[in-house]
């Protein structure tokens, strides 16, 4: 590994020592990173995308210079990757653009810190750099502002043999592998240019061997047959495909409910064991509305099966974003309240400052509350680990539920407000990892798509399209413990 004093000689006199070139390389890394995620999906670029940033950091004179390179990289990445926020302008006007820029700049701070500390260790402890990258990825998921977007591992969601290691490393293990390969490529270029052929051969061979072993393990895991005996479960996912502008119109609440009821009645003769409606089917408190409650209870009785629906729920003067389950007799037998809320959708952070700016765009009269209990829902002998919308982005919620005995994982979401942006596609990528991490079947019921059934190895067994109105019926066999 070359030290910082040899950079000028290595790259040629006066070339990358100039700040402008370091900045160009940093921005290039950010753009390449953005291209590995939906809807670009150039996932193969992930294995090289960090190399320009590593060059810029190594060529920086001080850690502060490196930090600015990291900030430029982060800003380029998140301005592109978080551009989906701008579609919210249809509901919140120019505030969506302000939120987009603010969120991108905030997330960029973590890449700035990565570059700063990488510069500190690059000469003597370079092997730590991939770990530093993953540490700051993990750090970005914490706190009320945590938003695990731009995580390297998610770019490989459809490279299934590679990502089977997530069963014991989570998505961050895949990120570590990608960051490590990026740094090894950078190091190999240094060895090649400096003539260190033996080091180049050993490092290249070692890197290739690790990738081959990881993929071989993954393919072997995927070749295991799915269970042929266990709890049989016929699931119906109801996707009403209601545009957000229509959904927000209180005068159309009843027709929207009618749409979901009609789609459900069409598949009753297929005798499902479980019907799942998505998050907040209608902007109404179903459990407190006698008309909606009686109709959904009758629907469960007529279908003769369990029915889960997302609905806002009011209790003790507090609002919750909930999923409730009705038994075949029409009785409510369980409720899950979201443990994590999506900022600006169900609550307003820094309420005193921000609420006056967004109150015209808000639908709910007050913020929702969270419930850390994380209740499992039960349908007969089967326990369901359920998350709502934004929660599926995070590793910990479904992991905790699996440890507590969840047999099947369920995601309820709407995604309607994000139109045909990258969000519905990102959501499925998150779900693929949640299924692998927990080695459980996962089903997602969405209002506007994508609704899907995913097996414990991340394979999508059935799915709807975005903006498709459909009742998706699928038979599962859940393995016995």
N, C-alpha and C positions, 0 to 999 in steps of 0.2 A: 504494500500500500504506500503510495507516495505521500509525502508531507506537503504542507502548504507552501513551503519555500521553493519547491520544485515545479510549481504550477506554471509559471511563466515560461520556463524552458520546455516543459512538457507540451503545452498547447501552442507554442509559438509566440514570439515577442509581441507584447502589447495586445494580444487578442482578447482573451477572456478576463484580463485584468480590468478592462474598462467596465464601469458600472452599467452602461447601457446594455452590454452584451449579457451580463449577469441577469439583468432585469428581463431581457428578451427570453432567456432560457427559463426563467421562473414562470413567466406567463405561458410559455409553451407547455411546461409541465401541467399547469392548471387547466389549460385547454384539453390536453390529452386525457387528463383525469376525468374531466366532464364528459368526454366522448365515450367513456366505458360504461356509462349508465343509460337507462332508458331516457328518451326514445332512440338515442343514437345506437346503443348496444354494440359498440366496437370493443367488446370485452377483451380481445387479445392485446389491445394497447396497454392494458393494466400492467403487463409484465415489463414494460419499458417506460411507462409514463413518468415515473419519479426520477429517472436518470438525469434529465436536464436540470432538475432542481438540485440533485446531489452535486453536479458539476458547479452550479452557481454557488452553492454553499461552500464547497471546497475552495473555490476561487475568491471568496469573500475575504477581505483583509481582517475583519473583526467579527465577533458574534453578532453585534448590532447590524452590521452590513448583511450578514446571513439572515437575520431576523426579517429585515425588509424584503429580502428575496422570498422568504417563506410567506410573508403577507401578500405579496403580488401573486404568488402561486395560488394561495387560498382564495383571494378575491376573484381570480380568473375562474377557478373551479366553481365556487358557489354562486357567482353571478349567473353562470350558465346553468348549473345543476338545479338551482332553486328558482329558476325563471317561472316555474309553474305557479308561484305565488301571484304573478301578475294577472292570472285569469280571474282572481278574486276581485279585480277592479270592476267587474260587472255588478258586484254587490256592494263594494265599499269605496268605489271611486279611486281617486289618486292615492288614498291611504295604502292601497295594496302595493303600489310602487315604492312607497316609503318603507313599508315593512320588508319588501324584497331586498332592498339595498341594505337596510339595517341588519337583517338576518345574515346576509352574505358577509358583511364586514365583521359581524360578531363571530361567526364561525371561522373566519380567516385568522383570527387571533390565535387559534390553536395551532394552525400551520406555522404561524410566526414563531410560536414557542418551540415547536418541533425543530425548526431550522436553527434557532438560537442554541438550543442544547446539543443539536447534532454537530454544530461547528465546534463546540467545546470538547467533544469526545472524538472527533474525526481522526485526529492524528494517532491517538494511543488506544482508544477503545471503540474502534469503528464497528465492531460486532454488535454494539448496543443500539445502533441506529434503527434497525427494523423494530426493536422492542420499544424504542422511544416513540416511533410512529404509532404503534398500536396503543401505547399508553394514552396518547392524546386522542386517538379515536374513542377509546373507552371513556376518557374524561369528558368528551363532548356529549355523552349520553346522560350525564348526571345533572342533578339540580332541576329547578323548575323550567329552565331554558334549554334543557337537554334535547337535542335533535340529532339522532344518529343517521344523518344523511351523508352521502359521500364516503361511506365506509368501503374500503377497497374490496373486502370479501364479497359484498353483494353483487359486484360486477360479474362474478363467476356463477351466478345462481343457476344457469342452465348448463354449466359444465359439471354434470352430476358426479362422475367418478372422482373428480378432484375434491369436491366439497363435502364428501362423506366424512372427512375428518372433523367436521363441525359437530358430529355426534358427541365428541368429547372435548373439542376445543372451542366450540361455538363459532360464530362468524368471525370472531377476532383471530382465531387460529388461521383461518384462510387469509385474512389480511396480513398476518405475520409472514406467511409463506410468500405472498406476493411482494411485500416490502423487502423481504430477504432476497428474493430473486432479482429485484430491481437493483439492490445494492451490489449484489454479486456481479451483475452485468456491468455496472459502473466500475467495479474493481477489476474485472477482467479486461476492460478497455485500458485501464491504467497499466496492467501487466503487459498487455500486448504492445502498447506504445513504448514501454520501457524495456522490452526485450526479455522479460521474465517468463520464458516459455514453460518451464516446469510448473511454476505457480499457476500459470494460466490453465495448463492441462489438468492439474489436480482440482482446481476450483470449478472448472467447467464440468469435469466428470462428476464431482461430488454433487453439484447442483442438479445435473441431469438425473443422477441416481435417486436423489430425494424426490424429485417430481415423478419419476417412474414408480417408485415405491408407494407414494401417496395415491397415485391413480390406480395402481394395482390393488391396493387395499380397498379403494372405493368401488372398483368394478367387482371385486370378490364379494363385498358387502351387498351390492345391488343384485348379484346373481342368486342370492338366497331367495327361495320361493316365498311368496306371501302366504299367510295362513289360510288353510283350507277348512279349518274347524275353529269355531269360536262363536262369539255373539254376532248373529246376523242382524244387519241394520240397513233398512231401506230409507235413504234420506232424500228429501225434496227441498231444494234451495229455490226460493221464489225471488226473482229479480224483476221488479216492477218497471224499472227504467223510467223514473219520473224526474224530469229536469228540475234543477234546484229552483229556478224562478217560479215554476208551477207549484213546487212543493211548499214554497214560502207563502203562497197565496192562501190565506185562511178560508176563503170562499170555496177552494177546491179540495179541502181536507176530506170531505165525504167521498167525492169521486176517486180520489187517490186510494182511500181505504177499499172502495169497491173494486178497484183494479186488482189489488192484492188478494181480495177474497175470491174474485172471479178466477184468477190464475190458480189459486189453491184448489178450488172446487173442480177444476179440470183434471187434476191428477189424483183425486180421492179414490177413483176406481183402481188405481195402481197400488193401493193399500200401503202407503208409506208408514214407517214406524216413527219417523220424526220429520216434522215440517219446520223449516227455519226461514223466518223473515229477517230482513236486514235491520241495521241501526235506524232508529227513529223513523219508522215506517210513515207516520204522519206527525206533523207538528202539533201534537195534542197529547195530554196525559191520559193514555188509554185506560189505565187502572182507576183513574178518578172520573172517567167519562162513562156513565152507565150504558149509553147506547153502544159505543165501541166495545166496551167490556162484554156486554151480553152477546154481541155478534161474534166476537172472537172465541168466546166460550162455546157457543153453539157450533162454530166451525170445528173446534177441536173434538167436540162430541160426534159431529157428523162424520169426521174423518176417522174417528176411533183411534187416534194416535196422539203423541205428544206434539206440542207446537211451541216454538220459541219465537218471540218477537222483541225487537229493540223498541224502547219507548222511554221518554222522559218520565221520571217518577218523583212524586212529591211526598215527603215525609217529614214531619216536625218542622215545617216551614223551610225545608231545604230541598233543592232540586238535585236529582241524580240522573246520569245517563246510564240507563239500565237495560238488562236483558231479563225477561221474565219467561218462565216455562209454565205451560198449562198441561195438565194431564188429560188422558182420553175422556175423563169425566167432566172436563171443563174447569177443573179447580186449579188455581195457581198454586204450584208446589215448590217454587224456588225463584230466587231473584239474585242476579249479579249486578253490582254497581261498579262503574268504571273506577279504576284506581288511578288513572292518569288521564288528564283532559287535554284537548287540543287548544292551545292558546288562540284567543280571538273567536273561536267557534262556540265553546261552551263556557269559557271564562275569559276575563280580560286581565292580563297581568298589569301590575302598576296601575290599578284601577282608577285612582284619583286623577292620574295624568292622562291615561289613554281613553278611558270611557267617554269623556265628552267628545272625542274625535270620532268614535265608532258607534255611538248610540243609535244613529239613524240606520246603520247597516245591520244592527243586531235584531234578532228575532225574539230572544228570551228577555224577560224583564229584569232578571238578575242572574248572577253567576251560578254555575253548578258547583256542587261539592264532590269530593272524592270519598271513596270508602275503601280503606286499606285491607278490609277483611278478605277480599278475593275469593268469595264463596264459589265452590264447585256446584254446578247444576246437576241434577240427577234425573235420568229417564229410566225408570225401572232399576236394573242392576248396573247400568252404565253411568259412569261419572264423566261429566263434560268440563273441560277447562276452557273457559270463555273469555275472550277479550273483545274490546270494542274500539274500532277505528285505529287511532294513533297508538294504542297500546301494543299492537302487533309489531311495531318497529323495534321494540325493546326485547332483549333476550330474557330478562329476569321473570316477567310475569307468568308466561306459560311454563317456564322451567319450574317455578315454585309450585304451580298447579300439578304438573306431572309428578313431582316428588310427593305430592299429597294424594296421588292415586288417580289422576285424570286418565280415562281410557281413550278419549277422543278430544281433539282440540277444535274449537270453533271461533271464527272471527266474524263479527258483525260490523259492517261498515256501510257508508253511503257513497262517498267519493263523488257525489253529484255536483258539488260546488266546484270541483276541480276540472269539470268538463272533460275534454279529450286530451288533457295534458299528460305528463309522464307519470302522475301519481297512481292511477289504476295499475299500471305496469310495475311500478316500484312496489306496490302493495303485494302483488303476487310474488315478487322476488323475496320480500321479507318472509312471506308465508312458507316459501320453499325451505328457507333456512330454519324456521321454527319447527317444521315437520321433521327435518333431519336431526336437529339438536335434541329433540325429545323422542325420536323414533316412534312417532304416533301419526295416525292419519289426521289430517287437518282439512276442515271444510270452511270455505269463506262464502258468506251470503252478502251480496252487495246490492245496492239499489240500482246503480247504473253500470255495474260491471267493474271488475271481473269477478263473477262467482265461480268457484272451482272446488274440486276434490283433489287432494294431494296425498300421495302415499308416504309412508315413513322414510322413504329414500328420496323424496323431493320430486318424484314423477307426477306430472299433472295427468290425472286419469280422466277427468272431464272438466269442461269449462264453458262459460258463456263468452260472448263477445262484449266489448264495450258498447253501450247504447243498444243492447238487445233486451227485449221483453220476453222472458222465458221462465218456465218452471223446469229446473234441472233435477232429474231423478236418477239416483245412483245407489247400487247395492254394495255395502261394505261387509267384510267379515273382520271383526275386531278380535285380535288374538287374546286367548285366555292367559292369565298370569301363571 
